Amino acid sequence: MEIENKSGVKTPEVKILKDGPIILKGFFRFRTSSGEETEKEHEILLCGCGKSGNKPYCDETHKKNVIKS
Ligand code: FES
């Protein structure tokens, strides 16, 4: 669910999944190493389990570590 603040700016959403990724959803500004900037709405999955081979991003390795009983 998107929420707009009093300025009409959409509030970003952060969702932390148990034993999984931290999901950031909202409007982000991306800056390249040469300083070029773009802004776009995006969803970013950061590793919350510590086992990703592509940190800081989730590479879905957490799915392999599920212990089933
Ligand atoms: S949360 Fe760590 S690999 Fe997905």
py3Dmol code that shows the C-alpha trace and the ligand (Angstrom):
import py3Dmol

protein = """\
ATOM      1  CA  MET A   1       0.000   0.000   0.000  1.00  0.00           C
ATOM      2  CA  GLU A   2       1.413   3.382  -0.988  1.00  0.00           C
ATOM      3  CA  ILE A   3       0.988   6.301   1.361  1.00  0.00           C
ATOM      4  CA  GLU A   4       1.408   9.930   0.319  1.00  0.00           C
ATOM      5  CA  ASN A   5       2.663  12.440   2.865  1.00  0.00           C
ATOM      6  CA  LYS A   6       1.377  16.029   3.125  1.00  0.00           C
ATOM      7  CA  SER A   7       3.742  17.114   0.322  1.00  0.00           C
ATOM      8  CA  GLY A   8       2.271  14.518  -2.035  1.00  0.00           C
ATOM      9  CA  VAL A   9       5.460  12.424  -1.940  1.00  0.00           C
ATOM     10  CA  LYS A  10       4.946   8.677  -1.751  1.00  0.00           C
ATOM     11  CA  THR A  11       6.339   7.222   1.461  1.00  0.00           C
ATOM     12  CA  PRO A  12       8.784   4.357   0.896  1.00  0.00           C
ATOM     13  CA  GLU A  13       7.920   0.976   2.371  1.00  0.00           C
ATOM     14  CA  VAL A  14      10.351  -1.316   4.215  1.00  0.00           C
ATOM     15  CA  LYS A  15       9.370  -4.918   4.839  1.00  0.00           C
ATOM     16  CA  ILE A  16      11.615  -7.294   6.824  1.00  0.00           C
ATOM     17  CA  LEU A  17      10.939 -10.976   6.180  1.00  0.00           C
ATOM     18  CA  LYS A  18      11.877 -13.600   8.782  1.00  0.00           C
ATOM     19  CA  ASP A  19      15.027 -15.460   7.611  1.00  0.00           C
ATOM     20  CA  GLY A  20      14.741 -13.663   4.251  1.00  0.00           C
ATOM     21  CA  PRO A  21      15.304 -10.384   2.482  1.00  0.00           C
ATOM     22  CA  ILE A  22      14.673  -6.805   3.538  1.00  0.00           C
ATOM     23  CA  ILE A  23      12.391  -5.352   0.879  1.00  0.00           C
ATOM     24  CA  LEU A  24      12.645  -1.650   0.091  1.00  0.00           C
ATOM     25  CA  LYS A  25       9.857  -0.356  -2.114  1.00  0.00           C
ATOM     26  CA  GLY A  26       9.449   3.222  -3.227  1.00  0.00           C
ATOM     27  CA  PHE A  27      10.844   6.069  -5.251  1.00  0.00           C
ATOM     28  CA  PHE A  28      14.672   6.037  -5.353  1.00  0.00           C
ATOM     29  CA  ARG A  29      17.404   8.263  -6.757  1.00  0.00           C
ATOM     30  CA  PHE A  30      20.197   6.271  -8.428  1.00  0.00           C
ATOM     31  CA  ARG A  31      23.622   7.871  -8.916  1.00  0.00           C
ATOM     32  CA  THR A  32      26.314   6.300 -11.120  1.00  0.00           C
ATOM     33  CA  SER A  33      30.041   6.490 -10.353  1.00  0.00           C
ATOM     34  CA  SER A  34      30.257   9.328 -12.933  1.00  0.00           C
ATOM     35  CA  GLY A  35      27.615  11.312 -11.030  1.00  0.00           C
ATOM     36  CA  GLU A  36      24.709  10.789 -13.447  1.00  0.00           C
ATOM     37  CA  GLU A  37      21.392  10.633 -11.579  1.00  0.00           C
ATOM     38  CA  THR A  38      18.043   9.054 -12.382  1.00  0.00           C
ATOM     39  CA  GLU A  39      14.943   8.676 -10.265  1.00  0.00           C
ATOM     40  CA  LYS A  40      12.446   5.862 -10.529  1.00  0.00           C
ATOM     41  CA  GLU A  41      10.034   3.762  -8.553  1.00  0.00           C
ATOM     42  CA  HIS A  42      11.650   0.480  -7.697  1.00  0.00           C
ATOM     43  CA  GLU A  43      11.744  -2.544  -5.405  1.00  0.00           C
ATOM     44  CA  ILE A  44      15.109  -3.532  -3.927  1.00  0.00           C
ATOM     45  CA  LEU A  45      15.758  -6.774  -2.040  1.00  0.00           C
ATOM     46  CA  LEU A  46      18.637  -6.569   0.428  1.00  0.00           C
ATOM     47  CA  CYS A  47      20.072  -9.709   2.025  1.00  0.00           C
ATOM     48  CA  GLY A  48      18.850 -10.181   5.570  1.00  0.00           C
ATOM     49  CA  CYS A  49      20.204 -13.717   6.083  1.00  0.00           C
ATOM     50  CA  GLY A  50      23.887 -12.867   5.538  1.00  0.00           C
ATOM     51  CA  LYS A  51      24.473 -15.687   3.033  1.00  0.00           C
ATOM     52  CA  SER A  52      24.026 -13.936  -0.333  1.00  0.00           C
ATOM     53  CA  GLY A  53      26.860 -14.234  -2.828  1.00  0.00           C
ATOM     54  CA  ASN A  54      25.878 -10.805  -4.168  1.00  0.00           C
ATOM     55  CA  LYS A  55      25.733  -8.639  -1.015  1.00  0.00           C
ATOM     56  CA  PRO A  56      24.167  -6.315  -0.213  1.00  0.00           C
ATOM     57  CA  TYR A  57      21.475  -7.751  -2.502  1.00  0.00           C
ATOM     58  CA  CYS A  58      19.467 -10.932  -1.971  1.00  0.00           C
ATOM     59  CA  ASP A  59      20.364 -13.663  -4.501  1.00  0.00           C
ATOM     60  CA  GLU A  60      17.763 -16.086  -3.082  1.00  0.00           C
ATOM     61  CA  THR A  61      20.390 -18.223  -1.294  1.00  0.00           C
ATOM     62  CA  HIS A  62      18.152 -17.933   1.793  1.00  0.00           C
ATOM     63  CA  LYS A  63      15.701 -20.313   0.106  1.00  0.00           C
ATOM     64  CA  LYS A  64      18.337 -23.078   0.145  1.00  0.00           C
ATOM     65  CA  ASN A  65      18.804 -22.785   3.896  1.00  0.00           C
ATOM     66  CA  VAL A  66      15.268 -23.617   4.926  1.00  0.00           C
ATOM     67  CA  ILE A  67      15.221 -26.474   7.422  1.00  0.00           C
ATOM     68  CA  LYS A  68      12.101 -28.565   7.081  1.00  0.00           C
ATOM     69  CA  SER A  69      10.890 -30.641  10.018  1.00  0.00           C
TER      70      SER A  69
END
"""
ligand_1 = """\
4
FES
S 18.020 -12.869 2.246
Fe 20.061 -13.510 2.094
S 20.110 -14.417 0.160
Fe 18.099 -13.747 0.330
"""
view = py3Dmol.view(width=600, height=400)
view.addModel(protein, "pdb")
view.setStyle({"model": 0}, {"cartoon": {"style": "trace"}})
view.addModel(ligand_1, "xyz")
view.setStyle({"model": 1}, {"stick": {}})
view.zoomTo()
view.show()
